Amino acid sequence: MQKTVDIIGGGLSGLVVGYELSKKGIKVNVLEKSGKPGGQIEATKIKDYFIENYYHHFFQGDWDFIRLVEEMGLKDNMVWRYAPSGFYTNGRLYKFSTPQDLLRYSPLNLKNKLKLIRMLLKIRSEKDILKHDNITAKEWILKSGNKELLDKFFRPLLRSKWGDNWDRVSAAWLFARIGLRSKRNLFGEKLGYIRHGWQQLTNKLVKNIIKNGGKIEVNWRKQPKGGVIVDTRDKEGFKFSGAMCVVLGLKRKLSDFYWINIIDNSSFGAIIEHTNFMPFEDYGEHIVYLASYPTSTSLVWEMQPQQVFDKYFKDLRIVFPHIRRSDVNWYRVFKEKESSFIPLVGMMTKINRLKLKKGNGRFRVGTLTAFPEAYSNIIVRNAKKCAKEVLDEISAA
Ligand SMILES: Cc1cc2nc3c(=O)[nH]c(=O)nc-3n(C[C@H](O)[C@H](O)[C@H](O)COP(=O)(O)OP(=O)(O)OC[C@H]3O[C@@H](n4cnc5c(N)ncnc54)[C@H](O)[C@@H]3O)c2cc1C
């Protein structure tokens, strides 16, 4: 059986489908538009190390991803660390890593803290999140909590992720997101990382595909030749939102937190200090992401990298006035205009029903099919599922 499968897109989805099929003797062509594979897990070489263009970590229980990392021979580089997080609001930084921190969080009064805990427990115990896909997160928060919890806790978080669409996002998404992020104990949350960078995962996948007889074509601008086609960038009329990260190499540390959610108005929704997660010695400088999810109409998409940097750096100095321009060794601006579908009311149900097999030798996989959210574990799980469906179709032919 010598069949060829064209895979459009050389991000994690395309590489995993390519690896799985090539392992079974299928000839694959991974067709990538940009100059190198990786997509959203792409990394940039700075001096003698690689750093992801967008912050990346994985969660406990991400078994599909963990197994892939192991299969690629990277088990020894997989590390788990507590990742301290905080909130910045009203000009103050609050620790927000553990359940005890929530009780100490003074912007909320005791009654609302207890209400918030009840809401979080309810969300965590919900088995059928799609039951909540017919109302917005905002409506659910007002119904189960109150306006103060919306204004002081949920709204800034929703806004920093979904911009002006924040009040149209489904409650089902909120349930999925909080369910994913609430595996905390009394010490906080342990997150996983591939020490020395996810670039190693991309490299290993590429190497294995080529070893198995497959091809990776970059700067690809043509149409696939026909036969079986797996499309990893199918958008099928769904509305997508973008992501923008300013990455900084700094001489000075900002804080002790890995992740700070910015509740006050700012150009970015989170400050992610990577070197409070991974050792400073791996880089020799402090690595920081200023992460934002601008709406499609935002002016930042048209700005030059220096303008974006100036704007974001000005807001960074509001949070950390001690940091100066002379502390910045380098900066990079990365943007992806369509990184994940916007889970408007009813959309989670629709996405959940999408089939990987479209018929006539066409398959879809990737961010559109990643229910409930586009992150690497689900991307890998779906890519493996897709490869299996392609194999079944080829063997049935
Ligand atoms: C800011 C940010 C932070 C993230 N953090 C995390 C995290 O901490 N943990 C986690 O698990 N996940 C995280 N993710 C999500 C994760 O990176 C993605 O879900 C995953 O990489 C998506 O892989 P993909 O291959 O489906 O899509 P993509 O990576 O988008 O790959 C699609 C590929 O298709 C190519 N392409 C597009 N059009 C064409 C065309 N016409 N022809 C050929 N090729 C084309 C693109 O260039 C791209 O390489 C993050 C994403 C972002 C944006």
The ligand as a MOL file (V3000), in Angstrom:
LIG
                    3D

  0  0  0     0  0            999 V3000
M  V30 BEGIN CTAB
M  V30 COUNTS 53 58 0 0 0
M  V30 BEGIN ATOM
M  V30 1 C -0.3120 33.1430 22.5590 0
M  V30 2 C -0.4790 31.6520 22.5390 0
M  V30 3 C -0.1350 30.9150 23.6590 0
M  V30 4 C -0.3300 29.5360 23.6820 0
M  V30 5 N 0.0210 28.8580 24.8000 0
M  V30 6 C -0.1880 27.5360 24.8700 0
M  V30 7 C 0.1890 26.8130 26.0260 0
M  V30 8 O 0.7220 27.3730 26.9760 0
M  V30 9 N -0.0650 25.4890 26.0490 0
M  V30 10 C -0.6430 24.8300 25.0090 0
M  V30 11 O -0.8340 23.6190 25.1130 0
M  V30 12 N -1.0210 25.4880 23.8920 0
M  V30 13 C -0.8130 26.8130 23.8050 0
M  V30 14 N -1.1640 27.5030 22.6630 0
M  V30 15 C -1.9190 26.8110 21.6120 0
M  V30 16 C -1.0690 25.9030 20.7150 0
M  V30 17 O 0.1430 26.5080 20.3660 0
M  V30 18 C -1.8810 25.6190 19.4530 0
M  V30 19 O -3.1270 25.0520 19.8190 0
M  V30 20 C -1.2010 24.6490 18.4920 0
M  V30 21 O 0.1510 24.9790 18.2710 0
M  V30 22 C -1.9770 24.6940 17.1700 0
M  V30 23 O -1.3520 23.8600 16.2310 0
M  V30 24 P -1.9730 23.7360 14.7630 0
M  V30 25 O -0.9900 22.9920 13.9580 0
M  V30 26 O -3.3510 23.1930 14.8340 0
M  V30 27 O -2.1300 25.2220 14.2420 0
M  V30 28 P -0.9700 26.2450 13.8490 0
M  V30 29 O 0.1350 26.1700 14.8140 0
M  V30 30 O -1.6620 27.5450 13.6420 0
M  V30 31 O -0.4300 25.6940 12.4690 0
M  V30 32 C -1.0510 25.9340 11.2480 0
M  V30 33 C 0.0610 26.0340 10.2090 0
M  V30 34 O -0.5280 26.1830 8.9170 0
M  V30 35 C 0.2390 27.1040 8.1810 0
M  V30 36 N -0.6200 27.6290 7.1090 0
M  V30 37 C -1.5870 28.5750 7.1810 0
M  V30 38 N -2.1600 28.7580 5.9740 0
M  V30 39 C -1.5520 27.8950 5.1310 0
M  V30 40 C -1.6910 27.6160 3.7480 0
M  V30 41 N -2.5800 28.2450 2.9710 0
M  V30 42 N -0.9020 26.6670 3.2060 0
M  V30 43 C 0.0190 25.9960 3.9480 0
M  V30 44 N 0.2090 26.2440 5.2600 0
M  V30 45 C -0.5700 27.1730 5.8520 0
M  V30 46 C 0.6440 28.1540 9.2130 0
M  V30 47 O 1.7740 28.8880 8.7660 0
M  V30 48 C 0.9660 27.2490 10.4120 0
M  V30 49 O 2.3150 26.8380 10.4410 0
M  V30 50 C -0.9150 28.8760 22.5770 0
M  V30 51 C -1.2310 29.6150 21.4170 0
M  V30 52 C -0.9920 30.9850 21.3840 0
M  V30 53 C -1.3270 31.7620 20.1470 0
M  V30 END ATOM
M  V30 BEGIN BOND
M  V30 1 1 1 2
M  V30 2 1 2 3
M  V30 3 2 2 52
M  V30 4 2 3 4
M  V30 5 1 4 5
M  V30 6 1 4 50
M  V30 7 2 5 6
M  V30 8 1 6 7
M  V30 9 1 6 13
M  V30 10 2 7 8
M  V30 11 1 7 9
M  V30 12 1 9 10
M  V30 13 2 10 11
M  V30 14 1 10 12
M  V30 15 2 12 13
M  V30 16 1 13 14
M  V30 17 1 14 15
M  V30 18 1 14 50
M  V30 19 1 15 16
M  V30 20 1 16 17
M  V30 21 1 16 18
M  V30 22 1 18 19
M  V30 23 1 18 20
M  V30 24 1 20 21
M  V30 25 1 20 22
M  V30 26 1 22 23
M  V30 27 1 23 24
M  V30 28 2 24 25
M  V30 29 1 24 26
M  V30 30 1 24 27
M  V30 31 1 27 28
M  V30 32 2 28 29
M  V30 33 1 28 30
M  V30 34 1 28 31
M  V30 35 1 31 32
M  V30 36 1 32 33
M  V30 37 1 33 34
M  V30 38 1 33 48
M  V30 39 1 34 35
M  V30 40 1 35 36
M  V30 41 1 35 46
M  V30 42 1 36 37
M  V30 43 1 36 45
M  V30 44 2 37 38
M  V30 45 1 38 39
M  V30 46 1 39 40
M  V30 47 2 39 45
M  V30 48 1 40 41
M  V30 49 2 40 42
M  V30 50 1 42 43
M  V30 51 2 43 44
M  V30 52 1 44 45
M  V30 53 1 46 47
M  V30 54 1 46 48
M  V30 55 1 48 49
M  V30 56 2 50 51
M  V30 57 1 51 52
M  V30 58 1 52 53
M  V30 END BOND
M  V30 END CTAB
M  END
